[in-house]
Amino acid sequence: MRPVNLFDYEKLAQERLEPAIWDFYHGGSDDEVTLRECRRAFERIRLRPRVLVDVSTIEMRTTVLGTPVSMPILIAPTAAHGLAHAHGEVATVRAAGQSETLMIVSTTAALGIAEVAAAASGPLWFQLYTHHSLEITGKLVRQAEELGYRAIALTVDIPRLGNRERDLYNKFVLEERTPLPNYPSQDITALERHMIDTWETVDWLRATTKLPILLKGILTAEDALLAIEHKVAGIIVSNHGGRQLDGAIPSIEALPEVVEAVKGRCEVYVDGGIRRGTDILKALALGARAVLIGRPIIWGLAVDGQQGVLRVLEILRNELEMAMALAGRPNLASIDPSLLKL
Ligand SMILES: Cc1cc2nc3c(=O)[nH]c(=O)nc-3n(C[C@H](O)[C@H](O)[C@H](O)COP(=O)(O)O)c2cc1C
């Protein structure tokens, strides 16, 4: 089967991956309510297309924190690409470069941040989990800065690892399966340092780096306002792909209150359950600057390495292009809340 859409890649990836690895990538926490709702929430949103608009050319180039990208579709940070394909994050980052978009590299990557940067032809952000020692964390942040990463996305929704029962049944322990070179000496306590992050950690990070800071994992107006007080450059509205607090609102439903609270004072991004061009159109209409794609990137990687990731990105680009045309919105500026039936 030649995959036509992202769900085809999902099926093919599941066939190819060892079941425990599939479960690790696929799974959410507890009863996976949030994981399922993330999809349903998109399906509930209705569009109000306009007609007789000249859509002969569709323009979707944009900038993210000042960096140009060819489309408002970025690669979310996800762990251990080496379990999906031998080339791991190198394959992913090459595909990102080919698509002229940006990859957010995870602290939990299977390759070191230098190795990923060396393979990159496009822009990178670094997703940070702080380590047990802030000194070590500071060194990692400075290394990212020196390597040319353009922003730090601190993930804030993981004070403890969510209850991922698929992994418990499978006795799947990530650090037993893959090297995690961005953690010093595979020290398991290193994986736990981020469990004590607070708003002081954000201030520490701001004092440590000149790079713009994004907070990933905000779902409320209250926290969005605090993030503004702590001078972040961006917020990523996310529930960690349904892997942390089960029952947490779908991120697309949290997006409007965050956008409303922020009032343009920082850029707002969203991820979780985005599988179609129309999902992206809906997120943009609700005020997202761009969206992040998590699991589908891994599906592409598992099915066909760099080519697979590239295809996943290009399918999304084509679908967004089509959705914009059919909605009578030929450029990003024309995508606004009037596109939605609320
Ligand atoms: C297998 C897997 C690993 C992840 N690893 C990380 C990570 O290391 N850091 C992080 O901030 N988010 C991580 N996430 C969350 C993603 O960045 C993103 O929020 C989520 O996957 C988006 O939802 P989607 O998979 O439905 O697109 C991970 C998600 C998955 C599925």
The ligand as a Tripos MOL2 file, in Angstrom:
@<TRIPOS>MOLECULE
LIG
   31    33     1     0     0
SMALL
NO_CHARGES

@<TRIPOS>ATOM
      1 C1          6.7540    8.8150   22.0540 C.3       1 LIG1
      2 C2          6.6570   10.2290   22.5220 C.ar      1 LIG1
      3 C3          7.7450   10.8140   23.1270 C.ar      1 LIG1
      4 C4          7.6660   12.1420   23.5630 C.ar      1 LIG1
      5 N1          8.7830   12.7060   24.0950 N.ar      1 LIG1
      6 C5          8.7320   14.0060   24.4620 C.ar      1 LIG1
      7 C6          9.8910   14.6500   24.9530 C.ar      1 LIG1
      8 O1         10.9540   14.0500   25.0440 O.2       1 LIG1
      9 N2          9.7890   15.9410   25.3250 N.ar      1 LIG1
     10 C7          8.6100   16.6390   25.2280 C.ar      1 LIG1
     11 O2          8.5690   17.8100   25.5780 O.2       1 LIG1
     12 N3          7.5120   16.0660   24.7250 N.ar      1 LIG1
     13 C8          7.5400   14.7720   24.3500 C.ar      1 LIG1
     14 N4          6.4200   14.1950   23.8250 N.ar      1 LIG1
     15 C9          5.2040   15.0190   23.5770 C.3       1 LIG1
     16 C10         5.2480   15.6440   22.1790 C.3       1 LIG1
     17 O3          6.1970   16.6730   22.1190 O.3       1 LIG1
     18 C11         3.9110   16.2660   21.7830 C.3       1 LIG1
     19 O4          3.4800   17.1310   22.8050 O.3       1 LIG1
     20 C12         2.8220   15.2450   21.4740 C.3       1 LIG1
     21 O5          3.3420   14.0600   20.9750 O.3       1 LIG1
     22 C13         1.8580   15.8640   20.4790 C.3       1 LIG1
     23 O6          0.8060   15.0340   20.2220 O.3       1 LIG1
     24 P1          0.7160   14.0740   18.9170 P.3       1 LIG1
     25 O7          1.6520   12.9460   19.1710 O.co2     1 LIG1
     26 O8         -0.7180   13.6540   18.9660 O.co2     1 LIG1
     27 O9          1.0430   14.8800   17.6950 O.co2     1 LIG1
     28 C14         6.4650   12.8730   23.3990 C.ar      1 LIG1
     29 C15         5.3720   12.2650   22.7900 C.ar      1 LIG1
     30 C16         5.4600   10.9660   22.3450 C.ar      1 LIG1
     31 C17         4.2570   10.3600   21.6690 C.3       1 LIG1
@<TRIPOS>BOND
     1     1     2 1
     2     2     3 ar
     3     2    30 ar
     4     3     4 ar
     5     4     5 ar
     6     4    28 ar
     7     5     6 ar
     8     6     7 ar
     9     6    13 1
    10     7     8 2
    11     7     9 ar
    12     9    10 ar
    13    10    11 2
    14    10    12 ar
    15    12    13 ar
    16    13    14 ar
    17    14    15 1
    18    14    28 ar
    19    15    16 1
    20    16    17 1
    21    16    18 1
    22    18    19 1
    23    18    20 1
    24    20    21 1
    25    20    22 1
    26    22    23 1
    27    23    24 1
    28    24    25 2
    29    24    26 1
    30    24    27 1
    31    28    29 ar
    32    29    30 ar
    33    30    31 1
@<TRIPOS>SUBSTRUCTURE
     1 LIG1         1 GROUP 0 **** ****
